[in-house]
């Protein structure tokens, strides 16, 4: 166990978790008690019964998000279950509060049966919350869960998919500027075909996005643990087969090294140490490396640089260009809640990505993404999301 793990364990034990519930009102006399609870509270109930929209005026719904997980794909830990996922979900809620002043609460479901059961459980808690953040749910289940929840009347987003894709796009926009290329010229290889990899590839190809506001890269190849996803493979599920509609146009086969020959960009959302220096040497001049596996990236930044990488980004805080979802999800949900959006649509995601990219005024090799601790980022993103929601009809 490294020092950071030991310190974190002591930190969690000391604080007994990272969340608490604090009342907004001090109930210290009978009048306040009668206003906050019985008999006065009955009138708020009656008003909401008449008009459900009043819940946004009279309850926590207007500023609350449920962070929902089944613990099936937690960080780099895998399927550790609902209870063991709780520290991560608490942490996510703390980030919502710290960066966007959103009251979030962890909801970890155990012993989930079918996808339909999971969907019904989430729908049953939706009346309490203004939004649902799906978290650490394994692919392919996460795709179906999110799809079935998009029209429940409140914004729902699987952050591992779209939060990651938003930040990656922002970083890639600026990385392309640094190396003097247009994003539409880039050949991209993605390692990892799970939730994040699938969302990244779709966003980079504007699949489902209006091409008026989304610029596609030239080409992508996506690799899973068995190599390049191509038409000759017989082991592909329906989600991977769908990827072949817009990836690997030349139907290349082989492994990750084969995929990287002549590529401009490597994006890793897979596992540590799968990318080697010799592979980077086969890429085009000034290669861009996003090695985002945590805690061990696909290649360590120093090794990538030695192999010729021009720009390196990771998911780690101890290196420049940290790709972290905290740059996206607080602002996205802040904007969606403020505007009372019914959903988080593609226009809102694209606007969030460009807001992040444009916030970096002078991109450089070591500065393509805003600092994760910059508290202004959430407001920049939320303003862009609100504008996009209004223009695209995502709210009433």
DRENDO-1510 file (C-alpha; in Angstrom, 1 decimal, always signed):
<recs>
REC; n; res; u; v; w
REC; 1; UNK; +0.0; +0.0; +0.0 .
REC; 2; UNK; +1.5; +3.4; -1.1 .
REC; 3; UNK; +1.5; +6.4; +1.2 .
REC; 4; UNK; -1.5; +8.0; -0.6 .
REC; 5; UNK; -3.6; +4.9; +0.0 .
REC; 6; UNK; -2.6; +4.7; +3.7 .
REC; 7; UNK; -3.3; +8.4; +4.2 .
REC; 8; UNK; -6.6; +8.2; +2.4 .
REC; 9; UNK; -7.7; +5.3; +4.6 .
REC; 10; UNK; -6.8; +7.3; +7.7 .
REC; 11; UNK; -8.7; +10.3; +6.2 .
REC; 12; UNK; -11.8; +8.2; +5.7 .
REC; 13; UNK; -11.7; +6.7; +9.1 .
REC; 14; UNK; -11.2; +10.1; +10.8 .
REC; 15; UNK; -14.1; +11.7; +9.0 .
REC; 16; UNK; -16.3; +8.6; +8.9 .
REC; 17; UNK; -17.3; +9.3; +5.4 .
REC; 18; UNK; -17.3; +12.5; +3.4 .
REC; 19; UNK; -20.9; +13.6; +3.6 .
REC; 20; UNK; -23.4; +14.9; +6.2 .
REC; 21; UNK; -26.9; +16.4; +6.1 .
REC; 22; UNK; -27.1; +20.0; +7.3 .
REC; 23; UNK; -30.5; +21.7; +7.7 .
REC; 24; UNK; -30.9; +25.1; +6.0 .
REC; 25; UNK; -33.2; +26.3; +8.8 .
REC; 26; UNK; -32.6; +26.3; +12.5 .
REC; 27; UNK; -35.6; +24.8; +14.4 .
REC; 28; UNK; -35.3; +26.4; +17.8 .
REC; 29; UNK; -38.8; +27.7; +18.5 .
REC; 30; UNK; -42.4; +26.5; +18.1 .
REC; 31; UNK; -43.2; +28.9; +15.2 .
REC; 32; UNK; -40.3; +27.6; +13.1 .
REC; 33; UNK; -41.2; +24.0; +13.9 .
REC; 34; UNK; -44.8; +24.6; +12.7 .
REC; 35; UNK; -43.5; +26.2; +9.5 .
REC; 36; UNK; -40.9; +23.5; +8.7 .
REC; 37; UNK; -43.0; +20.6; +9.8 .
REC; 38; UNK; -46.6; +20.1; +10.9 .
REC; 39; UNK; -49.0; +21.8; +10.5 .
REC; 40; UNK; -47.6; +24.3; +8.0 .
REC; 41; UNK; -45.8; +21.9; +5.8 .
REC; 42; UNK; -49.1; +20.5; +4.6 .
REC; 43; UNK; -49.7; +23.5; +2.4 .
REC; 44; UNK; -46.5; +22.9; +0.5 .
REC; 45; UNK; -47.6; +19.3; +0.0 .
REC; 46; UNK; -51.0; +20.4; -1.3 .
REC; 47; UNK; -49.5; +22.8; -3.8 .
REC; 48; UNK; -47.2; +20.1; -5.2 .
REC; 49; UNK; -50.1; +17.7; -5.4 .
REC; 50; UNK; -51.9; +20.3; -7.6 .
REC; 51; UNK; -48.9; +21.2; -9.6 .
REC; 52; UNK; -45.8; +18.8; -9.5 .
REC; 53; UNK; -43.6; +21.6; -10.9 .
REC; 54; UNK; -43.9; +23.4; -7.5 .
REC; 55; UNK; -41.6; +20.8; -6.1 .
REC; 56; UNK; -38.8; +22.8; -7.6 .
REC; 57; UNK; -40.0; +25.9; -5.6 .
REC; 58; UNK; -40.6; +24.2; -2.3 .
REC; 59; UNK; -38.1; +21.3; -1.9 .
REC; 60; UNK; -34.5; +20.2; -2.4 .
REC; 61; UNK; -35.4; +18.8; -5.9 .
REC; 62; UNK; -34.3; +22.0; -7.6 .
REC; 63; UNK; -30.7; +21.5; -6.4 .
REC; 64; UNK; -30.3; +17.8; -5.9 .
REC; 65; UNK; -28.6; +15.0; -7.9 .
REC; 66; UNK; -28.6; +11.2; -7.1 .
REC; 67; UNK; -25.3; +9.6; -7.8 .
REC; 68; UNK; -26.4; +6.1; -8.7 .
REC; 69; UNK; -24.3; +2.9; -9.0 .
REC; 70; UNK; -24.4; -0.8; -8.8 .
REC; 71; UNK; -20.6; -1.0; -8.1 .
REC; 72; UNK; -19.9; -3.1; -11.2 .
REC; 73; UNK; -17.1; -0.9; -12.7 .
REC; 74; UNK; -15.6; +1.1; -9.9 .
REC; 75; UNK; -12.5; +3.1; -11.0 .
REC; 76; UNK; -9.7; +0.6; -11.7 .
REC; 77; UNK; -11.2; -1.8; -9.1 .
REC; 78; UNK; -13.8; -3.5; -11.3 .
REC; 79; UNK; -16.9; -5.2; -10.0 .
REC; 80; UNK; -16.6; -4.6; -6.2 .
REC; 81; UNK; -20.3; -4.3; -5.4 .
REC; 82; UNK; -22.6; -1.6; -4.1 .
REC; 83; UNK; -21.3; -1.3; -0.5 .
REC; 84; UNK; -17.6; -1.2; -1.5 .
REC; 85; UNK; -18.4; +1.5; -4.1 .
REC; 86; UNK; -19.9; +3.8; -1.5 .
REC; 87; UNK; -16.6; +5.7; -0.7 .
REC; 88; UNK; -16.3; +6.6; -4.4 .
REC; 89; UNK; -19.9; +7.7; -4.7 .
REC; 90; UNK; -19.5; +9.8; -1.5 .
REC; 91; UNK; -16.5; +11.4; -3.1 .
REC; 92; UNK; -18.5; +12.2; -6.3 .
REC; 93; UNK; -21.1; +13.9; -4.2 .
REC; 94; UNK; -18.5; +15.9; -2.4 .
REC; 95; UNK; -17.2; +17.1; -5.7 .
REC; 96; UNK; -20.7; +18.1; -6.8 .
REC; 97; UNK; -21.0; +20.3; -3.7 .
REC; 98; UNK; -17.5; +21.7; -3.8 .
REC; 99; UNK; -17.4; +22.7; -7.5 .
REC; 100; UNK; -21.1; +23.5; -8.2 .
REC; 101; UNK; -22.9; +23.8; -4.9 .
REC; 102; UNK; -25.2; +20.9; -5.8 .
REC; 103; UNK; -26.6; +18.7; -3.1 .
REC; 104; UNK; -25.8; +15.2; -4.2 .
REC; 105; UNK; -26.4; +11.9; -2.5 .
REC; 106; UNK; -25.0; +8.4; -3.1 .
REC; 107; UNK; -27.5; +5.7; -4.1 .
REC; 108; UNK; -25.8; +2.3; -4.3 .
REC; 109; UNK; -28.1; -0.6; -5.4 .
REC; 110; UNK; -27.2; -4.1; -4.4 .
REC; 111; UNK; -28.4; -7.5; -5.9 .
REC; 112; UNK; -29.7; -5.9; -9.1 .
REC; 113; UNK; -31.4; -8.4; -11.4 .
REC; 114; UNK; -32.3; -7.5; -14.9 .
REC; 115; UNK; -31.7; -4.1; -16.6 .
REC; 116; UNK; -35.4; -3.6; -16.3 .
REC; 117; UNK; -35.3; -4.0; -12.6 .
REC; 118; UNK; -32.4; -1.5; -12.3 .
REC; 119; UNK; -34.3; +1.0; -14.5 .
REC; 120; UNK; -37.4; +0.7; -12.4 .
REC; 121; UNK; -35.5; +1.2; -9.2 .
REC; 122; UNK; -33.9; +4.4; -10.5 .
REC; 123; UNK; -37.3; +5.7; -11.8 .
REC; 124; UNK; -38.8; +5.0; -8.3 .
REC; 125; UNK; -36.3; +7.4; -6.7 .
REC; 126; UNK; -36.4; +10.1; -9.4 .
REC; 127; UNK; -39.2; +12.2; -7.8 .
REC; 128; UNK; -36.8; +13.3; -5.0 .
REC; 129; UNK; -34.0; +14.5; -7.3 .
REC; 130; UNK; -33.5; +17.1; -10.0 .
REC; 131; UNK; -31.0; +15.0; -11.8 .
REC; 132; UNK; -29.5; +11.5; -12.0 .
REC; 133; UNK; -25.7; +10.9; -12.4 .
REC; 134; UNK; -25.1; +7.3; -13.3 .
REC; 135; UNK; -21.7; +6.2; -12.1 .
REC; 136; UNK; -19.4; +3.2; -12.4 .
REC; 137; UNK; -21.9; +0.9; -14.1 .
REC; 138; UNK; -20.2; -1.7; -16.4 .
REC; 139; UNK; -20.7; -1.8; -20.1 .
REC; 140; UNK; -22.7; -2.8; -21.9 .
REC; 141; UNK; -25.4; -2.5; -19.2 .
REC; 142; UNK; -24.7; +1.2; -18.7 .
REC; 143; UNK; -25.7; +1.9; -22.4 .
REC; 144; UNK; -29.2; +0.4; -22.0 .
REC; 145; UNK; -29.7; +1.8; -18.5 .
REC; 146; UNK; -29.0; +5.4; -19.7 .
REC; 147; UNK; -31.0; +5.0; -22.9 .
REC; 148; UNK; -34.1; +3.9; -21.1 .
REC; 149; UNK; -33.9; +6.8; -18.6 .
REC; 150; UNK; -33.4; +9.7; -21.0 .
REC; 151; UNK; -37.1; +10.6; -21.1 .
REC; 152; UNK; -38.0; +10.5; -17.4 .
REC; 153; UNK; -38.4; +14.2; -17.2 .
REC; 154; UNK; -35.1; +15.1; -15.4 .
REC; 155; UNK; -31.5; +15.2; -16.7 .
REC; 156; UNK; -29.7; +11.9; -16.7 .
REC; 157; UNK; -26.1; +11.4; -17.6 .
REC; 158; UNK; -23.7; +8.5; -17.3 .
REC; 159; UNK; -20.6; +10.4; -16.4 .
REC; 160; UNK; -18.1; +7.7; -17.2 .
REC; 161; UNK; -19.3; +7.9; -20.8 .
REC; 162; UNK; -20.1; +11.6; -21.4 .
REC; 163; UNK; -18.1; +13.4; -18.8 .
REC; 164; UNK; -15.0; +11.7; -20.0 .
REC; 165; UNK; -15.8; +12.3; -23.7 .
REC; 166; UNK; -16.5; +16.0; -23.0 .
REC; 167; UNK; -13.1; +16.5; -21.3 .
REC; 168; UNK; -11.3; +14.4; -23.9 .
REC; 169; UNK; -12.8; +16.5; -26.8 .
REC; 170; UNK; -11.8; +19.7; -25.0 .
REC; 171; UNK; -8.2; +18.5; -24.6 .
REC; 172; UNK; -8.0; +17.3; -28.2 .
REC; 173; UNK; -9.3; +20.6; -29.6 .
REC; 174; UNK; -6.5; +22.4; -27.9 .
REC; 175; UNK; -3.9; +19.7; -28.6 .
REC; 176; UNK; -4.6; +19.9; -32.3 .
REC; 177; UNK; -4.1; +23.7; -32.1 .
REC; 178; UNK; -0.7; +23.2; -30.5 .
REC; 179; UNK; +0.6; +20.8; -33.2 .
REC; 180; UNK; -0.9; +23.0; -35.9 .
REC; 181; UNK; -3.5; +20.6; -37.2 .
REC; 182; UNK; -7.2; +20.8; -37.7 .
REC; 183; UNK; -9.2; +18.3; -35.6 .
REC; 184; UNK; -10.8; +17.0; -38.9 .
REC; 185; UNK; -7.3; +15.9; -40.0 .
REC; 186; UNK; -6.6; +13.6; -37.1 .
REC; 187; UNK; -6.3; +9.8; -37.2 .
REC; 188; UNK; -7.2; +8.5; -33.7 .
REC; 189; UNK; -6.7; +5.2; -32.0 .
REC; 190; UNK; -8.7; +4.4; -28.9 .
REC; 191; UNK; -7.7; +1.6; -26.5 .
REC; 192; UNK; -10.7; +0.5; -24.5 .
REC; 193; UNK; -14.2; -0.2; -25.9 .
REC; 194; UNK; -16.2; +0.1; -22.7 .
REC; 195; UNK; -18.4; +3.0; -21.6 .
REC; 196; UNK; -15.7; +5.8; -21.9 .
REC; 197; UNK; -14.2; +4.5; -25.1 .
REC; 198; UNK; -17.5; +4.1; -26.9 .
REC; 199; UNK; -18.7; +7.6; -25.9 .
REC; 200; UNK; -15.4; +9.2; -26.9 .
REC; 201; UNK; -15.5; +7.5; -30.4 .
REC; 202; UNK; -19.1; +8.5; -30.9 .
REC; 203; UNK; -18.4; +12.1; -29.9 .
REC; 204; UNK; -15.2; +12.4; -32.1 .
REC; 205; UNK; -17.3; +11.2; -35.1 .
REC; 206; UNK; -20.3; +13.3; -34.2 .
REC; 207; UNK; -22.5; +10.2; -34.1 .
REC; 208; UNK; -25.9; +11.5; -32.9 .
REC; 209; UNK; -24.6; +15.1; -32.9 .
REC; 210; UNK; -25.6; +17.9; -35.2 .
REC; 211; UNK; -22.7; +18.4; -37.6 .
REC; 212; UNK; -23.3; +22.1; -37.5 .
REC; 213; UNK; -21.9; +22.2; -34.0 .
REC; 214; UNK; -19.7; +19.1; -34.1 .
REC; 215; UNK; -16.5; +18.6; -36.1 .
REC; 216; UNK; -15.6; +15.0; -36.8 .
REC; 217; UNK; -12.0; +13.6; -36.7 .
REC; 218; UNK; -10.8; +12.0; -39.9 .
REC; 219; UNK; -10.7; +8.4; -38.8 .
REC; 220; UNK; -10.7; +6.3; -35.6 .
REC; 221; UNK; -9.8; +2.7; -34.8 .
REC; 222; UNK; -10.9; +1.2; -31.5 .
REC; 223; UNK; -9.2; -1.7; -29.8 .
REC; 224; UNK; -10.3; -4.0; -27.0 .
REC; 225; UNK; -8.4; -6.6; -25.1 .
REC; 226; UNK; -8.2; -8.8; -28.2 .
REC; 227; UNK; -7.0; -6.2; -30.6 .
REC; 228; UNK; -8.5; -4.0; -33.3 .
REC; 229; UNK; -12.3; -4.2; -33.6 .
REC; 230; UNK; -12.8; -5.2; -37.3 .
REC; 231; UNK; -15.5; -6.9; -39.4 .
REC; 232; UNK; -13.7; -10.2; -39.5 .
REC; 233; UNK; -14.2; -10.9; -35.8 .
REC; 234; UNK; -16.9; -13.2; -34.6 .
REC; 235; UNK; -16.8; -12.3; -30.9 .
REC; 236; UNK; -18.3; -8.8; -31.1 .
REC; 237; UNK; -21.5; -7.9; -29.2 .
REC; 238; UNK; -24.1; -5.6; -30.7 .
REC; 239; UNK; -22.5; -2.5; -29.2 .
REC; 240; UNK; -19.1; -3.3; -30.8 .
REC; 241; UNK; -20.7; -4.1; -34.1 .
REC; 242; UNK; -22.4; -0.7; -34.0 .
REC; 243; UNK; -18.9; +0.9; -33.7 .
REC; 244; UNK; -17.9; -0.6; -37.0 .
REC; 245; UNK; -20.4; +1.6; -38.8 .
REC; 246; UNK; -18.1; +4.6; -38.3 .
REC; 247; UNK; -14.7; +3.2; -37.2 .
REC; 248; UNK; -11.9; +1.4; -38.9 .
REC; 249; UNK; -13.0; +2.3; -42.5 .
REC; 250; UNK; -10.1; +0.3; -44.0 .
REC; 251; UNK; -11.1; -2.8; -41.9 .
REC; 252; UNK; -7.6; -3.1; -40.4 .
REC; 253; UNK; -6.9; -6.1; -38.2 .
REC; 254; UNK; -4.1; -6.8; -35.8 .
REC; 255; UNK; -3.2; -5.5; -32.4 .
REC; 256; UNK; -2.7; -2.1; -30.8 .
REC; 257; UNK; +0.7; -1.6; -32.4 .
REC; 258; UNK; -0.8; -2.3; -35.8 .
REC; 259; UNK; -3.5; +0.3; -35.2 .
REC; 260; UNK; -1.1; +3.0; -34.2 .
REC; 261; UNK; +0.9; +2.9; -37.4 .
REC; 262; UNK; +0.4; +6.4; -38.9 .
REC; 263; UNK; -1.9; +7.6; -36.2 .
REC; 264; UNK; -1.9; +11.1; -34.8 .
REC; 265; UNK; -3.6; +10.4; -31.5 .
REC; 266; UNK; -3.7; +7.7; -28.9 .
REC; 267; UNK; -6.5; +7.8; -26.4 .
REC; 268; UNK; -6.3; +5.2; -23.6 .
REC; 269; UNK; -9.3; +4.2; -21.4 .
REC; 270; UNK; -8.2; +0.7; -20.8 .
REC; 271; UNK; -5.4; -0.5; -18.4 .
REC; 272; UNK; -1.9; +0.4; -17.4 .
REC; 273; UNK; +1.2; -0.3; -19.4 .
REC; 274; UNK; -0.4; -1.5; -22.6 .
REC; 275; UNK; +1.3; +1.3; -24.7 .
REC; 276; UNK; +5.0; +0.9; -25.4 .
REC; 277; UNK; +7.5; +3.5; -26.6 .
REC; 278; UNK; +8.1; +1.6; -29.8 .
REC; 279; UNK; +4.5; +1.9; -30.6 .
REC; 280; UNK; +4.6; +5.7; -30.3 .
REC; 281; UNK; +7.5; +5.7; -32.7 .
REC; 282; UNK; +5.3; +4.3; -35.4 .
REC; 283; UNK; +2.8; +7.2; -35.1 .
REC; 284; UNK; +2.9; +10.4; -37.1 .
REC; 285; UNK; +5.1; +13.4; -36.2 .
REC; 286; UNK; +4.2; +15.2; -32.9 .
REC; 287; UNK; +1.9; +12.4; -31.6 .
REC; 288; UNK; -0.7; +13.2; -29.0 .
REC; 289; UNK; -1.0; +10.7; -26.1 .
REC; 290; UNK; -4.0; +10.6; -23.8 .
REC; 291; UNK; -3.1; +7.8; -21.4 .
REC; 292; UNK; -6.0; +7.9; -18.9 .
REC; 293; UNK; -6.0; +4.5; -17.1 .
REC; 294; UNK; -5.9; +5.0; -13.4 .
REC; 295; UNK; -3.9; +4.8; -11.2 .
REC; 296; UNK; -1.4; +3.4; -13.7 .
REC; 297; UNK; -1.7; +5.0; -17.2 .
REC; 298; UNK; -1.2; +3.1; -20.4 .
REC; 299; UNK; +2.2; +4.6; -20.5 .
REC; 300; UNK; +4.0; +6.9; -18.0 .
REC; 301; UNK; +4.4; +10.4; -19.3 .
REC; 302; UNK; +8.2; +10.4; -19.1 .
REC; 303; UNK; +8.4; +7.2; -21.2 .
REC; 304; UNK; +5.9; +8.6; -23.7 .
REC; 305; UNK; +8.0; +11.8; -24.1 .
REC; 306; UNK; +11.2; +9.8; -24.5 .
REC; 307; UNK; +9.5; +7.9; -27.4 .
REC; 308; UNK; +8.7; +11.2; -29.1 .
REC; 309; UNK; +5.2; +12.2; -27.8 .
REC; 310; UNK; +4.6; +15.9; -28.3 .
REC; 311; UNK; +1.7; +16.2; -25.9 .
REC; 312; UNK; +0.8; +13.8; -23.0 .
REC; 313; UNK; -2.3; +13.8; -20.9 .
REC; 314; UNK; -3.2; +11.4; -18.1 .
REC; 315; UNK; -5.9; +11.0; -15.4 .
REC; 316; UNK; -3.3; +11.7; -12.7 .
REC; 317; UNK; -2.9; +14.9; -10.7 .
REC; 318; UNK; +0.9; +14.7; -10.5 .
REC; 319; UNK; +1.4; +15.3; -14.2 .
REC; 320; UNK; +0.4; +18.2; -16.5 .
REC; 321; UNK; -2.8; +17.9; -18.5 .
REC; 322; UNK; -5.0; +16.0; -16.1 .
REC; 323; UNK; -8.1; +14.6; -17.8 .
REC; 324; UNK; -10.6; +14.6; -15.0 .
REC; 325; UNK; -14.4; +14.4; -15.2 .
REC; 326; UNK; -14.7; +17.0; -12.4 .
REC; 327; UNK; -14.0; +19.5; -15.2 .
REC; 328; UNK; -17.3; +18.6; -16.8 .
REC; 329; UNK; -20.0; +17.0; -14.6 .
REC; 330; UNK; -20.5; +19.7; -12.0 .
REC; 331; UNK; -20.9; +22.4; -14.6 .
REC; 332; UNK; -23.1; +20.3; -16.8 .
REC; 333; UNK; -25.5; +19.4; -14.0 .
REC; 334; UNK; -25.4; +23.0; -12.6 .
REC; 335; UNK; -26.5; +24.4; -15.9 .
REC; 336; UNK; -29.1; +21.7; -16.4 .
REC; 337; UNK; -30.6; +22.2; -12.9 .
REC; 338; UNK; -30.6; +26.0; -13.2 .
REC; 339; UNK; -32.5; +25.9; -16.5 .
REC; 340; UNK; -34.7; +23.0; -15.4 .
REC; 341; UNK; -33.7; +21.0; -18.4 .
REC; 342; UNK; -35.7; +17.8; -19.1 .
REC; 343; UNK; -32.6; +16.0; -20.3 .
REC; 344; UNK; -28.9; +16.6; -21.1 .
REC; 345; UNK; -28.7; +16.5; -24.9 .
REC; 346; UNK; -25.9; +16.4; -27.3 .
REC; 347; UNK; -25.9; +20.1; -27.9 .
REC; 348; UNK; -25.3; +20.7; -24.2 .
REC; 349; UNK; -22.4; +18.2; -24.2 .
REC; 350; UNK; -20.7; +19.8; -27.2 .
REC; 351; UNK; -21.1; +23.3; -25.7 .
REC; 352; UNK; -19.5; +22.1; -22.5 .
REC; 353; UNK; -16.5; +20.7; -24.4 .
REC; 354; UNK; -15.9; +23.9; -26.4 .
REC; 355; UNK; -16.4; +26.0; -23.2 .
REC; 356; UNK; -13.6; +24.0; -21.6 .
REC; 357; UNK; -11.3; +24.3; -24.6 .
REC; 358; UNK; -11.9; +28.0; -25.0 .
REC; 359; UNK; -11.2; +28.6; -21.3 .
REC; 360; UNK; -7.5; +27.8; -22.0 .
REC; 361; UNK; -6.4; +31.0; -23.6 .
REC; 362; UNK; -2.9; +30.0; -24.7 .
REC; 363; UNK; -2.7; +26.2; -25.2 .
REC; 364; UNK; +0.7; +24.6; -25.0 .
REC; 365; UNK; +2.3; +21.2; -24.7 .
REC; 366; UNK; +1.6; +21.2; -20.9 .
REC; 367; UNK; -1.5; +23.3; -20.9 .
REC; 368; UNK; -4.4; +21.9; -23.0 .
REC; 369; UNK; -7.0; +21.5; -20.3 .
REC; 370; UNK; -8.1; +23.8; -17.4 .
REC; 371; UNK; -6.8; +23.1; -13.9 .
REC; 372; UNK; -9.1; +20.7; -12.1 .
REC; 373; UNK; -9.1; +22.9; -9.0 .
REC; 374; UNK; -10.1; +26.1; -10.9 .
REC; 375; UNK; -13.5; +26.9; -9.4 .
REC; 376; UNK; -14.4; +29.2; -12.3 .
REC; 377; UNK; -14.6; +26.2; -14.7 .
REC; 378; UNK; -17.9; +25.0; -13.4 .
REC; 379; UNK; -19.5; +28.4; -14.1 .
REC; 380; UNK; -18.1; +28.6; -17.6 .
REC; 381; UNK; -19.4; +25.2; -18.4 .
REC; 382; UNK; -22.8; +25.8; -16.8 .
REC; 383; UNK; -23.3; +29.0; -18.7 .
REC; 384; UNK; -22.6; +27.2; -22.0 .
REC; 385; UNK; -24.9; +24.4; -21.1 .
REC; 386; UNK; -27.8; +26.7; -20.2 .
REC; 387; UNK; -27.4; +28.6; -23.5 .
REC; 388; UNK; -27.4; +25.3; -25.4 .
REC; 389; UNK; -30.4; +23.9; -23.5 .
REC; 390; UNK; -32.4; +27.0; -24.3 .
REC; 391; UNK; -31.4; +27.0; -28.0 .
REC; 392; UNK; -32.0; +23.3; -28.4 .
REC; 393; UNK; -35.3; +23.1; -26.6 .
REC; 394; UNK; -34.1; +20.9; -23.8 .
REC; 395; UNK; -36.1; +22.8; -21.2 .
REC; 396; UNK; -39.6; +24.1; -20.9 .
</recs>
